[in-house]
């Protein structure tokens, strides 16, 4: 997959990663309508590879909370929370991202697989603390650098 334009991903689910000022990591699911930063759009494959590498890890904690999904669906939000990441899901109509899963114990970015490190360096939101957020708007993400 090559670089994408924001219009090209509308209506399709994409997941991307970000790091906060504390070094904690979150997975953001666009739900087909959520904001996607330029850094993700330039290299969606890097994000997909980093997410795959994270999901290949053994669970290191439990999810404090995560949605229940029907058994035929893979609950990526619970899976990343069990690996120490926060998970935010966007509104299909473009609303803000809402926190849908959180780990008992967060895993710092520098403890994640090497494939995740360059992705997280390119998308660090120094002004944000994922543990303190229930929602994250496009404006907050743009200003959070």
N, C-alpha and C positions, 0 to 999 in steps of 0.2 A: 504494500500500500504506500502511496506517495503522499506528499503534502495535500492537505484538504483546505477548502474554503469553508467559512462558517455556513454558507448557504447549502453546501454539499452534504453536511452532516445533519441538517434539520430533518426531523422525522425518523431518524435512526438512533439507536442506543449506542453510545460510546462511553467508555470509562477512561478517566485520566487520573493521574496522581499529583498531589501537591504536598508540600512540607510547610509547617508553621514555624513561628519564631522560637518555639521550644524544641524544635527538631522532631516533632511528632508528624505522622504521615496520615493523609486521608485519601480515600478513593472517592472520586466524584462521578456519578452516573448521570449522563445528560438527559435520559428519558426521551430523547428526540427533540427537546425544546430548551434544554439548559445551555447556559453560556459555556463556551469552550475557549480557553486562552490560546493566543497565537502560538505559544511554545508547544502546546499539544498539537495544534493544527499543522505545524511544520513537520512533525514526526510522530504520527499516531502509532506507528509500528514500535517505536521505542517504549511508549507507554504500555502497549499490549504485551511486549516482551517482559517489561518490568513487573507487570501484574501477574503474568504467568509464573515468573520466577518466585514471586512472593507467595503465590498460592501453592507452589511446590514445597514450601517449607512445612515442617510439622507445626501444629498449633502450639502456641506458647502460653496462652491465657484463655480465658473464657470471655464471651460477649456479655457485657453488662445488660445489654438489650439488643435485639434485632427482630425484624419482622418475621413472622411465620409465613412460609410459602408452601404451596401444595408440593407434595413429594416429587412430582415430575420436573420441578424447577430447581436449578442450582441456586442456592442462596449465597451469592457472592458477598453480600453485605455481612452475613454472619461469618463466612470463611475469612474475610479480611480482618474482622474484629478479633477472631480467634488467633490471628497472627500479629495483633497489636496495632491495627490501623483503625481509624475512624472511617465511617462511611456516610456520605451525603448523597441524596437522590434529588434530582431536579423535578420540577413540575413540567409535564408534557407541553403545557402552554407557555413555557418560558418564565415561570415564576422563580423564586429563589430556591436554592438547594436547601433541603431539610435534613437534619441529622437523623439517620435511620438505624445506625448501629455504632456501638462504642465498645472498646476493650476494657476489661478490668485493669489491665496493665498495658500501657502504650509501649510499643517498640520504637526506640529512636531510629531515625533514618540511617545512621551510620552502622546499624546492626542488621540492615536488610541486604539482600543479595547485590553483588556488584552491578548487575543490570539496572537496578533501581537508582543508583547513586547519581549518574548524570541527568536523569529525568528529574530527580528531586532538586538538584542544584539549579536547574533551569526554571523551576516553578516553586520558589520559596516565597512564602507570604510572611515576611518578618513581623508585620503588625498584627497578625492573627494568632489566636490560641484556640485550636480546634476543640479542646476540652471545655471551653467556655461558650461555645456557639451552639444554638439550636437551629439557626438558619444562617445562610450565607448568600447574599445577593451578588449579582454581577458587579455592581458598584463597589461593594466591599472587597471583592476579589481583585478588582482593578486597582483599588487604592491600597490594598494590603501589602504591597511590595515594599 
